[in-house]
């Protein structure tokens, strides 16, 4: 009873990463997604965790991190996405949003974005949560409802 042309993804934080990864790697399966403060390039998150004294290991880790990221598969990404993040996010580097937006723009992928000024990872302002849920509902309805 599932219409395979109307499957969407949404999630926040690691769920946002999985949403972006699903859209980047399987746009043929997923019609649209809502990515809330997701990771798009693991290298933005791990750069300080690898010892400087091991340059060969660092290069391998950076390569593996990128290959595990949605940006590594952005050339196959076709599904529309709504990206939401606070610009004072201390858990997921805010640079993830502009990077993926630039890549999506180059690919011609439809996207919308909501950036909450002075907002952290776990949004503190109730109005931001309400904005997020209403925007996600409208976005998914636009792409998934008959």
N, C-alpha and C positions, 0 to 999 in steps of 0.2 A: 504493500500500500504506500510505499515511499516513492515520491517523484524524484528520480535520480538527477533531474535537471535543477532541483531546488534544494540542494544540500548546502548549508552554510556552516561556518565556524565562528566561534567567538571565545575570547578568554583574556584574562589579565595576568601580567607578569610572565611566569613560565607558560601559562595558558596563552598569552599573547604571542610568545615565541612560537608555540606549537601552531597557533593560528597562522602566523606568517609563514612558517615552514610548510604547512599544509597547502597554503595558497601558492607558494613559490614552486613547490615540487609536484603538486597535483591540481593545477587549475582546471584540468579536464574533469575532476571529480567534484570540486567545491566551487559553487557558483558565486560566493561572496563571503566576506569575513569582517569581523570587528576585532581589531588588535589593540588591546588596552595595555599601555606601557610594556610592550614586548621587546625582547632582544632580537636584533637583526644582524649583528656582527659580534660574535663571542669575543673577538679580540678587544673590543671596547670594555669588556668586563674582566678580563684575565691578565691584563698587561703587567700588573704589579705582583703577580703570584709566582712568576717563574724566576729562578735565580739568574742574575746577570752573568754569573761565572760559567754558565753553560750555554754558549751561543748556538751550538748545533742543536741542542735540545730545544732551545727557544724557537728556532726556525720551524722545527717539526710541530711544536705545540701551536704556533701561530697558524701554520698551514691547516692542521687538523681543526683548530677552532673555527677558521673561516669556512672550511668545507662543511662544517656542522651548522652553519648559519644560513638563514633565509637569503641573505644577499648573494651567497654562492650560486643560488639557483634562480636568481631574479630574471634571467633571460627567458625562462619558461613561465613566468608569472603573468597571467592574463586576467584573473578574477578581480573584481572591484574590492576595495578594502577601505574601511574607516579606521583611521589611526588616532588614538587618544593618549595623551601623556601630559603630565605636569612638567613645567620647565625647571623645577627645582627637585627633580627626582634624584634621590641619593642612592637608590638601589639598582636602577637600570639607567645607564648613562643617557642623558637627554640627546646626545649626538646620534643615537640610534634612529630617532625620528627623522631628522633632516637627511641623513644618509639614505634611508630607504625611500623617502619622498623623492629625492633627486633621481634615484635609480628607477623608481616607478614612472616618473615623468619622462625619462629617456625612453622607457619601454612603451609609453602610451597607455599605461594601465590606469583605469579610472580609480581615483581615490578621493577621499575627503579627510580632513584633519581637524582635530580639536586640540588645541594646546591651552592648558590652564596656567596662567601666569602665577608664579610664586606658590605653586602647588607641589607637594611631595608625592612619593610613590603611592602610599596609602592615603588617598585624597582625604583632606581634613574638613573640607567645606561640603555640607550636605547638598547645597545647590549644584555642586560639580557632579556628584553622584547622580542626581536627578537629571541633569543635562546629559550625562553619559548614557543613562538607560533610555531616555527618550530618543536621543540621537541614534543609538544602536537599534532600537525598535523601528524607527523610520527608515534607516538605512537597509536593514535586512528585509523589511516589508517591500521596499522598492525593488530589490533584486530577487526575492524569493517567493513573494506572493503571486498568484496567477493574475 
